[in-house]
Amino acid sequence: MSEDQQKNCCEHSSGEPTATRSSAPIWIIVLTLALLFLGGVYFDHNSGWFNPRVYAPYQTAEQLDAYQPKSGAAAALARGKGVYESVCGICHGADGLGKPGMAPPLAGSEWVLTKGFNRLAHIPLAGVNGAITVEGKDWTMAMAAMGAALPDDDLAAVLTYIRGSWGNKAGPITGDDIKKIRAELGKNPAPVTGDQLKALPE
Amino acid sequence: MKTGIGVFIAAAVALGASWAGLVLAPSLQLGNAKLTTVLNSTDAYPLQRPGMAAVGLQVYRANGCAACHTQQVQQDGSTFEVALTGAGKDPVTVSNLVATLKLTGLTKEAADAAAATIGAAGGKTETHLTATGADIARGWGTRHSVAADYLYDAPVQPGSLRAGPDLANIGVRAADANWQLVHLYAPRAVVKDSTMPSFAYLFEVRPVGAMPSAEALKLPAGFTAPAGFEVVPTMAAKQLAAYLLSLRSDAPLYEAPYSQTAKP
């Protein structure tokens, strides 16, 4: 390569390239700020401010609080159904008709359809041991205190469910009612018989 | 390179920002997730999966179930419904009033207004919240999935592709162990036109012998084993079925509320 050619080829490049300073166009700055602002608005609207309990479609903790459903009669029945099927239904049957030789029926039972619920609540809290007559049939029962380990509101829900299902129509029971009866019974109450239950107030 | 330090700083900021957004923030937000309680009750949620089901998660993982099945229910919104629970002293007025009002598919404000109107006339109401969305309309769940649903799962198997249906609530939809096992052994036996491959290698086809196995599958006609043989699930199949039965993310929670209105 001759000296001439080399000079010709590289006339415009003089040594190492260098970065030069030039100001960014104003529209890029404006666009960036506008995008940041819109992002901020979107974040404020949808993020719940990092609250771990706020998920889409809910937007704020306040909205979530306002949307919480009240615990109504339907919810208590649904809750009682769940407890019934896991605790009581194994012996008394999902249909409340009982099982011959195992557990008496709850549907239409005079022990369930009482005006008050004192006697009924004694059955799961103390257990039944001995003779009891249900719907005209004599049973010899050995039922453990199945409800003693349940929380008050669970036991109340399941008794409410029993009193309001399979054609039964008796009033609801609250957790406070159960708490009172549990306190009266004390720890590890002795199981009752049908006659002992009858001696109790309804 | 005179601007080397600038490039390094810019790269560190870019990587650091995405790390902060994708790793640090979620970890701070949900890293300390604890047991929560079911709405309006004292029940803990979620419950530990029983032993068989906990091992079944690893069978689910080993067989690549998450490649075709998700475990995440999406929710688009929620609607309110006002239900009349008591007509009060003047049932005729209340029932006439109720007939004129729109009581389903309401917003929170409209539901409160309707309940107040009926309350003013002496009627008693309950307001029910229902979650809405395409997944919920398909019957895949009653609410959106939340972090608590996966608390005890390691690794979490949320999946991303839906060649098959979502399984977040398969234990609610098909709460029958025999159905689950038959479906794993011969999917077309219980779901016509299913595209799921058969997981027959999780089962043993063996001669019945002197005493039929109590665990032998009850297969529908056309899918039964040859005469004199029975289909018995292996331990892996039983674990997988137990895991599928334990997939029940339907409890109402504070973060995913809805009203349970199951009729007894």
HADDOCK unambig.tbl for C-alpha pairs under 7 A between the chains (distance, minus, plus):
assign (segid A and resid 50 and name CA) (segid B and resid 29 and name CA) 6.41 0.50 0.50
assign (segid A and resid 52 and name CA) (segid B and resid 29 and name CA) 5.49 0.50 0.50
assign (segid A and resid 52 and name CA) (segid B and resid 30 and name CA) 6.12 0.50 0.50
assign (segid A and resid 53 and name CA) (segid B and resid 255 and name CA) 5.06 0.50 0.50
assign (segid A and resid 54 and name CA) (segid B and resid 255 and name CA) 6.04 0.50 0.50
assign (segid A and resid 55 and name CA) (segid B and resid 255 and name CA) 6.94 0.50 0.50
assign (segid A and resid 57 and name CA) (segid B and resid 75 and name CA) 6.71 0.50 0.50
assign (segid A and resid 57 and name CA) (segid B and resid 76 and name CA) 5.78 0.50 0.50
assign (segid A and resid 57 and name CA) (segid B and resid 77 and name CA) 5.49 0.50 0.50
assign (segid A and resid 68 and name CA) (segid B and resid 254 and name CA) 6.99 0.50 0.50
assign (segid A and resid 68 and name CA) (segid B and resid 257 and name CA) 6.04 0.50 0.50
assign (segid A and resid 69 and name CA) (segid B and resid 128 and name CA) 6.52 0.50 0.50
assign (segid A and resid 69 and name CA) (segid B and resid 129 and name CA) 6.26 0.50 0.50
assign (segid A and resid 69 and name CA) (segid B and resid 257 and name CA) 6.95 0.50 0.50
assign (segid A and resid 69 and name CA) (segid B and resid 258 and name CA) 6.56 0.50 0.50
assign (segid A and resid 69 and name CA) (segid B and resid 259 and name CA) 5.97 0.50 0.50
assign (segid A and resid 71 and name CA) (segid B and resid 40 and name CA) 6.05 0.50 0.50
assign (segid A and resid 72 and name CA) (segid B and resid 126 and name CA) 6.52 0.50 0.50
assign (segid A and resid 74 and name CA) (segid B and resid 260 and name CA) 6.84 0.50 0.50
assign (segid A and resid 74 and name CA) (segid B and resid 261 and name CA) 5.24 0.50 0.50
assign (segid A and resid 75 and name CA) (segid B and resid 259 and name CA) 6.74 0.50 0.50
assign (segid A and resid 75 and name CA) (segid B and resid 260 and name CA) 5.16 0.50 0.50
assign (segid A and resid 75 and name CA) (segid B and resid 261 and name CA) 5.99 0.50 0.50
assign (segid A and resid 77 and name CA) (segid B and resid 264 and name CA) 6.94 0.50 0.50
assign (segid A and resid 78 and name CA) (segid B and resid 260 and name CA) 6.27 0.50 0.50
assign (segid A and resid 78 and name CA) (segid B and resid 261 and name CA) 6.55 0.50 0.50
assign (segid A and resid 78 and name CA) (segid B and resid 262 and name CA) 5.46 0.50 0.50
assign (segid A and resid 81 and name CA) (segid B and resid 264 and name CA) 6.75 0.50 0.50
assign (segid A and resid 165 and name CA) (segid B and resid 264 and name CA) 6.13 0.50 0.50
